[in-house]
Amino acid sequence: MKVEINPKVTLVGAGPGDPELITLKAVLALNKADVVLYDALIDPVLLKHAPNTAIKLFVGKRVGRHSLPQQDTNELCVAMAKKHGHVVRLKGGDPFVFGRGAEELDYIETFGIPREVVPGITSAIAVPASAGVPVTKRGVSESFWVVTGTTSERELSKDLALAAQSTATVVVLMGTKKLQEIVAVYKRFGKADLPIAIIQSGTTRDEKITAGYMGDIERKAIDNQVEAPAIIIIGEVVKESIKLAEVYREAVKYNF
């Protein structure tokens, strides 16, 4: 007897790294998966939410290491849905925040396959929060920007120069390799004494925080061997973290 296949793709945000920060709706989607296509920053424990019979394939990307080109991933989503049924595309953070989620859905839509989106907790807010850094605080910062450090052209977003001229908190994703350029932008606007923190592997057991000012963060990043994945948070709110209080209590205002 031939089993009827009902193709569907659910795009699921897995959250910022800590497997306990995935949403209940995301877990329920995984419970019903026939196939899980997952990214590099996914904690393997999350795959246990899928049935033992589900096919689980790694399709992720990391700095300098690509498992599958994006187009191949798009095509795999469609092929697996047609062949096996419910595909859960499991992506880190929120798939609509620099996650190419919209591109994947656009491609799937052209095949008439039903789609669903389960938003995830974005690292842009959750990672600073886990380190005690609020992206906004009354009297300190009334807005925030989220900027990509690496555009599709592999360049630093030009929006950073606009953000640097504001008083807003700025969160830079995928910007670790562009730290020198980021610092140069802020120094150009006379903000060498602005607080900045780099949070590597945020919300996970491997979390490492490097904090200081624009004037000394490059040296500190080298000393602490900072590498991706990490987010960069810039602004006076960084000094509001109890975790980082000692850093700024000991710091003397430098003549950068």
C-alpha positions in Angstrom: 0.0 0.0 0.0 1.4 3.3 -1.1 1.7 5.9 1.8 0.5 9.4 0.9 3.1 12.1 1.3 2.0 15.5 2.5 4.9 17.8 1.8 5.5 20.7 4.2 8.4 22.9 5.4 8.5 24.5 8.8 11.2 27.1 9.3 12.2 27.0 12.9 14.3 29.4 15.0 16.3 27.4 17.6 17.3 30.4 19.7 20.7 31.9 20.7 22.6 28.7 21.7 21.3 27.4 25.0 19.1 24.5 24.1 16.6 25.5 26.8 16.0 28.8 25.0 14.1 27.1 22.2 10.4 27.8 22.2 7.7 25.3 23.0 6.2 25.7 19.5 9.6 24.9 18.0 9.8 21.7 20.1 6.3 20.7 19.0 7.3 21.2 15.3 10.4 19.0 15.8 8.2 16.4 17.4 6.3 16.0 14.1 9.3 16.2 11.8 10.0 13.6 9.1 13.3 15.4 8.2 15.4 17.9 10.1 17.9 20.0 8.2 20.0 21.8 10.8 22.6 24.5 10.9 26.1 24.7 12.5 25.1 26.6 15.7 22.4 24.1 16.7 23.1 22.2 20.0 22.8 18.5 19.1 20.6 17.9 22.1 17.8 19.7 20.2 17.7 16.9 17.6 16.4 14.6 20.3 13.1 16.4 20.1 12.6 14.9 16.7 11.4 11.3 16.3 14.0 8.6 16.2 12.8 7.8 12.7 13.4 11.3 11.4 16.2 11.9 8.9 18.7 14.4 10.4 21.0 16.2 8.0 23.6 18.9 8.7 23.5 21.7 6.2 25.2 24.5 8.2 27.8 27.1 7.6 30.6 28.5 9.8 33.2 31.1 9.1 35.5 29.7 6.4 33.7 26.4 6.3 30.6 25.8 4.2 28.8 22.4 4.2 26.3 23.2 1.5 25.8 26.3 -0.7 22.6 28.1 0.0 21.0 27.1 -3.3 21.7 23.4 -2.6 20.0 23.8 0.8 17.0 25.4 -0.8 16.7 22.5 -3.3 17.2 19.9 -0.5 14.3 21.4 1.5 12.0 20.9 -1.5 13.3 17.5 -2.5 13.0 16.1 1.1 9.5 17.6 1.6 8.3 15.9 -1.7 9.9 12.6 -0.8 9.4 12.3 3.0 6.8 14.9 4.1 7.3 17.3 6.9 10.7 19.0 6.8 11.9 21.1 9.8 14.5 23.6 8.7 16.2 24.3 12.0 18.2 27.5 12.1 20.1 29.3 14.9 18.6 32.4 16.6 15.7 33.8 14.6 15.7 32.8 10.9 14.5 36.2 9.8 17.4 38.1 11.4 20.3 37.7 9.0 19.4 34.0 8.7 18.3 33.8 5.0 15.0 32.5 6.2 13.0 34.7 3.8 15.1 33.5 0.9 14.5 29.9 1.7 10.7 30.5 2.0 10.6 32.4 -1.3 12.2 29.4 -3.0 9.9 26.8 -1.4 6.9 28.9 -2.3 7.6 28.6 -6.0 6.9 24.8 -5.6 3.5 25.3 -3.9 4.7 23.5 -0.8 2.9 24.6 2.4 5.2 26.6 4.7 5.2 27.6 8.3 7.5 29.9 10.4 8.3 29.4 14.0 10.2 32.5 15.2 13.2 32.0 17.4 14.8 34.1 20.2 17.3 36.3 18.4 20.9 36.4 19.7 20.9 40.1 19.1 18.9 40.6 22.2 19.2 37.4 24.2 23.0 37.2 24.2 23.5 40.7 25.7 20.7 40.0 28.1 22.3 36.8 29.3 25.4 38.8 30.0 23.4 41.3 32.0 23.5 44.0 29.2 20.2 45.6 28.4 19.9 46.8 24.8 17.8 49.7 26.1 17.6 51.3 29.5 15.7 54.4 30.6 18.2 57.4 30.8 20.9 55.4 29.0 19.7 54.2 25.6 16.3 54.7 24.1 16.8 52.6 20.9 19.0 50.0 19.3 20.3 49.0 15.9 21.1 45.5 14.7 23.7 45.6 12.0 25.4 42.9 10.0 29.1 42.8 10.1 29.4 40.9 6.9 27.1 41.7 3.9 26.5 39.4 0.9 29.5 41.2 -0.7 31.6 40.2 2.4 31.8 43.8 3.5 30.9 45.7 6.7 27.5 47.2 6.4 27.5 50.9 5.5 24.7 51.3 7.9 27.2 51.1 10.8 28.5 54.6 10.0 24.9 55.9 10.4 24.4 54.0 13.7 27.8 55.2 15.0 26.6 58.8 14.8 23.6 58.1 17.0 23.3 57.6 20.7 21.6 54.2 20.2 22.9 50.8 21.3 24.4 49.0 18.4 24.5 45.2 18.1 26.7 43.8 15.3 26.2 40.2 14.2 28.8 38.3 12.1 31.3 41.1 12.8 34.2 39.4 14.6 36.4 39.4 11.5 35.6 43.1 10.9 36.5 44.4 14.4 39.3 46.6 13.2 36.9 48.2 10.7 34.2 48.7 13.3 36.6 50.4 15.7 37.9 52.6 12.9 34.3 53.8 12.1 33.7 54.8 15.7 37.1 56.5 16.1 36.3 58.5 13.0 33.4 60.0 15.0 35.5 60.6 18.1 34.1 57.7 20.1 37.2 55.9 21.2 36.0 56.0 24.8 32.6 54.2 24.0 32.1 50.9 25.9 32.0 47.8 23.8 31.7 44.1 24.6 32.3 41.0 22.4 30.3 37.9 23.6 31.5 34.7 22.2 29.3 31.6 22.2 26.7 33.5 24.1 24.2 31.7 26.4 26.2 28.4 26.2 28.7 26.8 28.6 31.5 28.1 26.4 30.4 31.7 26.7 33.4 34.1 26.8 33.0 37.9 27.3 35.7 40.5 26.3 34.8 44.0 27.3 36.5 47.4 27.3 36.4 50.6 25.2 36.7 51.2 21.5 40.3 52.3 22.2 41.5 49.1 23.7 39.1 46.3 22.5 41.3 45.2 19.6 44.2 44.5 21.9 41.9 42.7 24.4 40.3 40.6 21.6 43.7 39.4 20.5 44.8 38.7 24.1 41.6 36.7 24.7 41.7 34.9 21.4 38.2 36.0 20.4 36.7 34.2 17.5 33.3 33.5 15.9 30.5 32.9 16.7 30.3 36.1 18.7 28.2 39.2 18.8 29.4 42.7 19.4 27.4 45.2 21.5 28.3 48.9 21.6 27.1 51.6 23.8 26.8 52.9 27.4 24.5 50.1 28.2 27.5 47.7 28.3 28.6 49.3 31.6 25.2 48.5 33.1 26.1 44.8 33.4 26.9 43.5 36.9 29.0 40.9 35.2 31.2 43.6 33.7 31.2 46.0 36.6 34.7 45.2 37.6 36.0 45.8 34.1 34.7 49.3 34.1 35.4 50.0 37.7 39.1 49.3 37.2 39.3 51.0 33.9 40.7 54.5 33.8 39.6 56.9 31.2 42.2 56.5 28.5 43.5 59.2 26.3 42.8 57.3 23.2 
